């Protein structure tokens, strides 16, 4: 009801025990153009059909009530809030979260304290959060909520300065505090514990087990009359103090000024508004800075969109892409010649030999057939995996990019080739079989044929699949150089700003076209190399 008195409207469930089963995160927006309040409602646990925008208050009340009753039927509390946006002409811009209340008597129903602690801690972690604590109209020592906050939030010093206290249902305490002396005595312990409560009286219904529509209308009537009802009650209470003091010769104490300044809900509302205004003023530079950053970001995005509009012209796009490909070619040639700038600009792009081997093995080209020798490529890869020994000339742990990668790939091929060749001496006893005797019809041994056969047999299962691997290894290096160059020309170059606007889809197309061209080149190179090795 406290929240609803801020909104001047009924929204949340009220019932004996704990009716609110999840936080209600409400954002109030002042809109002087609205004759009737309009609402938006959402929530992670709220069914899709219960969410909505441009809702009437009565619809929101029914949906929130049904959701909380569903949680109650499941005998659980939820930390996942319902989100309400409330637009009306009679509210100020603010945001607050209505959390479930604790059951003070643990013997009454399920003890919900741990659930509420979790919800409270979750909400208080949010920045710029203030705590509005509702006290019961009884002695401080028997008011459990302060101790509960101490336990939940890690001690009073951590939360007391960010809290405001409202003592609700104070009409229950009016008789016990019917004199100024008794009233001052009642509040003495509260003040000693830095609790200065605002006194609030809200009219209640005789019964609340009404149909949803009737309950909504009845509570709306109470909310609308609450301020006047409260004012009358407190005036009668203070008049009682004055009569008692007059009847007893002025010996009774005057009500403490701290109490007088906190009588009625309007005093609490004013203090809360002051707190929010102060907080707004303090955060205004931060907000303005954020708005300027957002504006700059929007202007930059607008410029990007305006520049991209140029690419709707086919001729302009063709010119940009042509210039882009020329720059990529220039960059790749620079990498092959030796380029310090790219090493400093993209240190993460440099690769060790292991990185290169792994990239080739994981690429789609590893299983793609280059020629009929591809069947034996895995033998070469296995030789790489089984390679043992130190080869300092490879500088395998050094990270390279460009021409040095190609140089290392050639040296790596040489090392594996030498390691993979069979021992010729193992063929010694078979040499007579390859000299023959009747070559060309002549009856003599052919040692030239023997040398050719020994070379062909030794190289057949080594050089051809090895060359395939070398071609794919180098191909992967060049394939990657194209992608690096594409990224390079978009950073710190003359036309970088223009190249950044090229659509991602077009970039993918260019990469795909380069891959296809490079693969065709690799197939042609493989054919020429294998032909040149034939004896």
C-alpha positions in Angstrom: 0.0 0.0 0.0 2.9 2.4 0.6 4.1 1.9 -3.0 0.5 2.3 -4.2 0.1 5.6 -2.4 3.1 6.8 -4.4 1.4 5.7 -7.6 -2.1 6.8 -6.5 -3.1 3.4 -7.8 -3.6 -0.2 -6.7 -1.2 -2.6 -8.3 0.2 -5.3 -6.0 -1.4 -8.2 -4.1 -2.3 -7.7 -0.4 -3.3 -10.6 1.8 -2.6 -12.0 5.3 0.9 -13.5 5.6 3.1 -12.8 2.7 1.2 -12.1 -0.5 4.1 -10.7 -2.5 6.2 -13.6 -3.6 8.6 -11.9 -6.0 10.0 -8.4 -6.3 8.0 -5.9 -8.3 10.4 -3.6 -10.1 8.3 -0.5 -11.0 9.5 2.5 -13.1 7.2 5.5 -12.8 7.2 8.0 -15.7 5.4 11.3 -15.6 3.3 11.9 -18.7 1.0 14.9 -18.4 -0.7 13.9 -21.7 -2.3 10.8 -20.2 -5.8 11.0 -18.9 -5.6 7.5 -17.5 -2.5 5.6 -16.4 -1.0 3.1 -18.9 1.3 0.2 -18.0 3.8 -2.2 -19.4 4.4 -5.6 -17.7 7.1 -8.2 -18.2 9.0 -10.8 -16.3 11.2 -13.9 -16.9 8.7 -16.2 -15.1 5.6 -14.4 -16.4 3.9 -16.3 -19.2 3.9 -14.6 -22.6 0.2 -14.2 -22.6 0.4 -12.3 -19.3 3.0 -9.8 -20.6 2.0 -6.7 -22.4 2.2 -3.0 -23.2 -0.5 -0.3 -23.1 -2.3 -2.1 -20.3 -4.9 -0.7 -18.0 -4.1 -0.6 -14.3 -6.9 -3.1 -13.5 -5.4 -5.6 -16.0 -2.0 -5.2 -14.4 -3.4 -5.7 -10.9 -5.1 -8.9 -11.9 -2.0 -10.3 -13.7 0.4 -9.5 -10.8 -2.1 -11.0 -8.3 -2.4 -14.2 -10.3 1.4 -14.6 -10.6 1.9 -14.2 -6.9 -0.9 -16.6 -6.0 0.7 -19.1 -8.4 4.0 -18.8 -6.6 2.1 -19.1 -3.3 0.4 -22.3 -4.5 3.9 -23.7 -5.2 5.0 -22.7 -1.7 8.1 -20.7 -3.0 9.5 -17.3 -3.4 11.3 -16.0 -6.5 14.3 -13.6 -6.9 13.2 -13.0 -10.5 11.2 -9.8 -10.5 8.2 -8.6 -12.4 9.0 -5.4 -14.4 6.3 -2.7 -14.5 6.5 0.6 -16.3 3.8 2.9 -15.0 3.0 6.1 -17.0 0.6 8.6 -15.5 0.1 12.4 -15.1 0.1 12.3 -11.3 3.5 10.5 -10.6 7.0 11.7 -10.6 9.9 10.0 -12.5 11.3 7.4 -10.1 12.0 3.7 -9.8 11.4 1.4 -6.8 11.3 -2.3 -6.0 8.6 -3.8 -3.8 10.1 -6.9 -2.1 8.2 -9.5 -0.1 7.7 -8.8 3.6 9.0 -11.2 6.3 6.8 -13.2 8.6 7.6 -11.9 12.0 6.2 -14.9 13.8 8.1 -18.0 12.7 5.4 -20.3 14.0 2.9 -18.8 11.5 3.2 -20.4 8.2 6.5 -21.2 6.4 9.6 -19.3 7.7 10.4 -17.2 4.6 13.4 -15.3 6.0 16.2 -16.9 4.0 14.2 -16.5 0.7 13.6 -12.8 1.5 17.3 -12.3 2.5 18.4 -13.6 -0.9 15.9 -11.2 -2.7 17.0 -8.2 -0.5 20.7 -8.8 -1.1 20.1 -9.1 -4.8 18.2 -5.8 -5.0 20.6 -3.9 -2.8 23.6 -4.8 -5.0 22.2 -2.5 -7.7 23.8 1.0 -7.8 22.1 4.0 -6.2 19.7 1.9 -4.3 18.0 3.3 -1.2 16.1 1.2 1.3 12.6 2.0 2.5 11.9 -0.1 5.7 8.4 -0.6 7.0 8.3 -0.9 10.8 5.6 -2.4 12.9 3.9 -0.1 15.4 5.4 -1.7 18.5 8.5 -1.4 20.7 11.9 -1.3 19.0 13.1 -4.5 20.8 10.2 -6.5 19.4 10.5 -5.0 15.8 12.2 -7.8 13.9 12.9 -6.0 10.6 15.9 -4.0 11.8 17.7 -7.1 13.1 16.7 -8.8 9.8 18.4 -6.1 7.8 21.5 -6.3 10.0 21.7 -10.1 9.2 20.9 -9.7 5.5 23.2 -6.8 4.7 26.2 -7.4 6.9 25.7 -5.0 9.8 23.9 -1.8 10.4 26.7 0.5 9.4 26.5 -0.8 5.8 22.8 0.1 5.3 21.5 2.5 7.9 22.6 5.7 6.0 20.8 4.6 2.8 17.5 3.8 4.6 14.3 5.7 5.4 11.9 4.3 7.9 8.1 4.2 7.7 6.0 3.0 10.7 2.9 1.7 9.0 -0.5 1.0 10.7 0.3 3.5 13.3 -3.4 3.7 14.2 -2.7 0.6 16.3 -0.3 2.6 18.5 -2.4 5.8 18.9 -4.0 4.7 22.2 -0.8 3.5 23.8 0.8 6.9 22.8 -2.1 9.0 23.8 0.1 11.5 25.7 3.3 13.3 24.6 5.3 11.7 27.4 4.2 8.2 26.4 4.8 8.9 22.7 8.3 10.3 23.4 9.1 7.3 25.5 7.9 4.9 22.8 10.2 6.5 20.2 13.2 6.9 22.5 14.8 3.5 21.7 14.2 4.0 18.0 16.1 7.2 18.0 18.9 5.7 20.1 19.3 3.2 17.3 19.3 5.8 14.5 15.8 4.9 13.4 13.6 8.0 12.8 10.3 6.6 11.4 7.7 8.5 9.5 4.3 7.7 10.9 1.8 6.3 8.4 -1.9 5.4 8.6 -3.6 3.8 5.6 -7.2 2.7 5.8 -7.9 -1.0 5.4 -10.8 -3.1 4.2 -12.9 -5.1 6.6 -12.3 -8.2 4.4 -10.0 -8.8 1.4 -11.3 -12.2 0.2 -13.2 -10.5 -2.6 -13.3 -11.2 -6.3 -10.4 -9.6 -8.1 -12.5 -6.8 -9.7 -14.3 -5.9 -6.5 -11.1 -6.0 -4.5 -9.4 -3.6 -7.0 -12.3 -1.1 -6.9 -12.5 -1.2 -3.1 -8.8 -0.7 -2.6 -8.8 2.1 -5.2 -11.4 3.9 -3.1 -9.2 3.5 0.0 -6.1 4.8 -1.8 -7.9 7.9 -3.0 -9.2 8.7 0.5 -6.0 7.7 2.3 -4.4 11.1 2.8 -7.5 12.7 4.2 -8.2 9.7 6.5 -4.7 9.8 7.8 -4.7 13.6 8.4 -7.9 13.3 10.4 -6.5 10.5 12.6 -3.3 12.3 13.4 -5.1 15.6 14.1 -7.3 13.8 16.6 -4.2 12.2 18.2 -2.4 15.5 18.6 -5.5 17.2 19.9 -5.7 14.4 22.5 -2.1 15.3 23.6 -3.1 19.0 23.9 -6.2 18.2 26.0 -4.2 15.9 28.3 -1.5 18.6 28.8 -4.2 21.3 29.5 -6.0 19.0 32.0 -2.8 18.3 33.9 -1.5 21.8 34.1 0.9 21.6 31.2 3.1 18.9 32.9 3.0 16.5 30.0 5.8 16.6 27.5 5.4 18.1 24.1 5.7 15.6 21.3 9.4 15.4 20.2 10.1 17.6 17.1 11.7 14.7 15.3 8.3 12.9 15.6 6.2 16.0 14.7 8.2 16.5 11.5 7.5 12.9 10.4 3.7 12.6 10.9 1.8 11.4 7.9 2.8 9.8 4.6 3.3 13.2 2.8 6.3 13.9 5.0 7.9 10.6 3.9 7.1 11.3 0.3 8.8 14.7 0.5 11.9 13.3 2.1 12.1 10.5 -0.6 11.8 13.1 -3.3 14.5 15.2 -1.7 16.8 12.1 -1.6 16.0 11.3 -5.2 16.6 14.9 -6.3 19.9 15.1 -4.4 21.0 11.8 -6.0 20.0 13.1 -9.4 22.0 16.3 -9.0 25.0 14.3 -7.8 24.8 12.0 -10.8 23.9 14.6 -13.3 27.5 15.1 -14.6 27.8 11.3 -15.0 24.4 11.2 -16.8 25.4 14.1 -19.1 28.7 12.4 -19.9 26.9 9.2 -20.7 24.4 11.1 -23.0 27.3 12.8 -24.8 28.9 9.5 -25.3 25.7 8.0 -26.6 25.2 11.0 -28.9 28.8 10.7 -30.3 28.2 7.0 -30.8 24.9 7.7 -32.6 26.6 10.3 -34.8 29.4 7.9 -35.7 26.9 5.2 -36.6 24.9 7.7 -38.7 28.1 8.6 -40.6 28.8 5.0 -41.2 25.3 4.4 -42.5 25.6 7.5 -44.7 28.9 6.3 -46.1 27.6 2.8 -46.7 24.8 4.2 -48.8 27.4 5.0 -51.4 27.9 1.2 -52.0 24.4 1.0 -53.4 25.9 2.4 -56.6 27.4 -0.6 -58.5 30.1 1.5 -60.3 31.3 3.1 -57.0 31.4 -0.3 -55.3 33.4 -1.8 -58.2 36.0 1.1 -57.9 36.3 0.6 -54.1 36.7 -3.2 -54.4 39.3 -2.8 -57.2 41.3 -0.3 -55.0 40.9 -2.7 -52.1 42.3 -5.7 -54.0 45.2 -3.7 -55.2 46.0 -2.7 -51.6 45.7 -6.3 -50.5 48.1 -7.4 -53.2 50.6 -4.7 -52.2 50.4 -5.8 -48.5 50.9 -9.5 -49.3 54.0 -8.7 -51.4 55.3 -6.6 -48.5 54.8 -9.5 -46.1 56.8 -11.7 -48.4 59.6 -9.2 -48.8 59.7 -8.6 -45.1 57.4 -6.2 -43.1 58.0 -5.0 -39.6 54.8 -3.0 -39.4 52.5 -6.0 -39.6 54.4 -7.8 -36.8 53.9 -4.9 -34.5 50.3 -4.2 -35.6 49.1 -7.9 -35.4 51.5 -9.8 -33.1 48.7 -12.4 -32.5 48.8 -13.2 -36.2 52.4 -14.5 -36.2 52.7 -18.3 -36.1 55.1 -21.0 -34.9 55.8 -24.0 -37.0 53.4 -26.0 -34.8 50.7 -23.4 -35.5 51.2 -23.8 -39.2 51.1 -27.6 -39.1 48.0 -27.6 -37.0 46.2 -25.1 -39.2 46.9 -27.2 -42.3 45.7 -30.4 -40.6 42.5 -28.7 -39.4 41.7 -27.0 -42.7 39.2 -28.2 -45.3 42.1 -28.6 -47.8 43.8 -31.3 -45.7 41.2 -33.9 -47.0 40.6 -32.3 -50.3 42.1 -34.2 -53.2 44.9 -32.3 -55.0 45.7 -35.3 -57.3 46.0 -39.1 -57.0 49.0 -38.7 -54.7 46.7 -37.3 -52.0 46.0 -40.8 -50.8 49.5 -40.9 -49.4 49.5 -37.5 -47.8 48.6 -38.9 -44.4 51.8 -41.0 -44.5 53.7 -37.7 -44.7 51.6 -36.2 -41.9 52.4 -39.3 -39.8 56.1 -38.8 -40.5 55.7 -35.2 -39.1 54.0 -36.6 -36.0 56.8 -39.2 -35.5 59.6 -36.7 -36.2 62.2 -37.1 -33.4 65.3 -35.1 -32.7 66.4 -31.4 -32.7 66.4 -29.3 -35.8 67.6 -25.9 -34.8 67.7 -24.7 -38.5 63.9 -24.8 -38.5 63.5 -22.3 -35.6 60.2 -24.0 -35.0 59.3 -22.0 -31.9 59.9 -18.6 -33.6 56.7 -16.8 -34.7 56.8 -15.7 -38.3 54.5 -14.1 -40.9 55.0 -13.9 -44.6 58.3 -14.7 -46.4 60.0 -16.2 -43.4 57.0 -18.7 -43.1 57.7 -19.8 -46.7 61.4 -20.2 -46.1 60.7 -22.3 -43.0 58.2 -24.4 -44.8 60.8 -25.3 -47.5 63.4 -26.1 -44.9 60.8 -28.2 -43.0 60.0 -30.1 -46.3 63.8 -30.8 -46.7 64.1 -32.1 -43.2 61.1 -34.4 -43.5 62.2 -35.6 -46.9 65.7 -36.6 -45.7 64.2 -38.3 -42.6 61.7 -40.2 -44.7 64.0 -41.6 -47.4 64.7 -45.3 -47.1 68.3 -46.5 -46.5 69.8 -47.4 -49.9 72.0 -50.0 -48.4 68.9 -52.0 -47.6 68.5 -52.5 -51.3 72.1 -53.8 -51.9 71.1 -57.4 -52.4 68.3 -56.4 -54.8 70.5 -54.3 -57.1 71.4 -57.2 -59.5 67.7 -57.6 -60.2 67.5 -54.0 -61.7 70.6 -54.2 -63.9 68.8 -56.6 -66.2 70.6 -58.2 -69.2 68.4 -57.9 -72.3 67.7 -54.2 -72.3 67.1 -53.1 -75.9 68.0 -56.6 -77.2 71.6 -56.2 -76.0 73.1 -59.0 -73.9 74.7 -56.9 -71.1 73.8 -55.3 -67.8 72.2 -51.8 -67.8 73.5 -49.9 -64.8 71.9 -46.6 -66.0 68.5 -48.4 -65.7 69.5 -49.6 -62.2 70.2 -46.0 -61.0 66.8 -44.8 -62.4 64.9 -47.7 -60.7 66.7 -47.1 -57.4 65.8 -43.4 -57.5 62.2 -44.0 -58.6 61.5 -46.6 -55.9 63.2 -44.5 -53.1 61.3 -41.4 -54.1 57.9 -42.8 -55.2 56.3 -43.0 -51.7 58.2 -40.0 -50.3 58.6 -37.1 -52.7 55.2 -37.1 -54.3 52.9 -37.0 -51.2 55.6 -34.8 -49.6 55.2 -32.3 -52.4 51.5 -32.4 -52.1 51.9 -31.6 -48.4 54.3 -28.8 -49.1 51.9 -27.2 -51.6 49.1 -27.4 -49.1 51.3 -26.0 -46.3 52.4 -23.1 -48.4 48.8 -22.6 -49.7 47.5 -22.3 -46.1 50.2 -19.7 -45.4 49.1 -17.6 -48.5 45.4 -18.2 -47.7 46.0 -16.7 -44.3 48.0 -13.8 -45.6 45.0 -12.7 -47.6 42.8 -12.5 -44.5 45.6 -10.7 -42.6 46.0 -8.2 -45.4 42.2 -7.6 -45.6 42.3 -6.7 -41.9 45.5 -4.7 -42.2 44.2 -2.3 -44.9 41.4 -1.3 -42.6 43.7 0.0 -40.0 45.8 3.2 -40.3 45.9 3.2 -44.1 44.9 6.0 -46.5 41.6 4.3 -47.5 41.0 2.4 -44.2 37.8 4.3 -43.3 36.3 3.5 -46.7 37.4 -0.2 -46.6 35.8 -0.6 -43.2 32.4 0.1 -44.8 32.6 -2.9 -47.2 29.7 -5.2 -46.3 30.8 -8.4 -44.4 29.0 -10.5 -47.0 31.2 -9.0 -49.8 34.4 -9.7 -47.7 33.4 -13.3 -47.3 32.8 -13.4 -51.1 36.3 -12.0 -51.8 37.9 -14.5 -49.4 36.0 -17.4 -51.1 37.1 -16.2 -54.6 40.7 -15.9 -53.5 40.5 -19.5 -52.0 39.2 -20.9 -55.2 41.9 -19.1 -57.3 44.6 -20.2 -54.9 43.4 -23.8 -55.0 43.4 -23.9 -58.8 46.9 -22.5 -58.7 48.0 -25.2 -56.3 46.5 -27.9 -58.6 48.5 -26.5 -61.6 51.7 -26.2 -59.5 51.3 -29.8 -58.2 50.9 -31.1 -61.8 54.1 -29.4 -63.0 56.2 -30.4 -60.0 55.2 -34.1 -60.2 55.9 -34.1 -63.9 59.4 -32.6 -63.4 60.3 -35.4 -60.9 59.6 -38.2 -63.3 62.9 -40.0 -64.3 
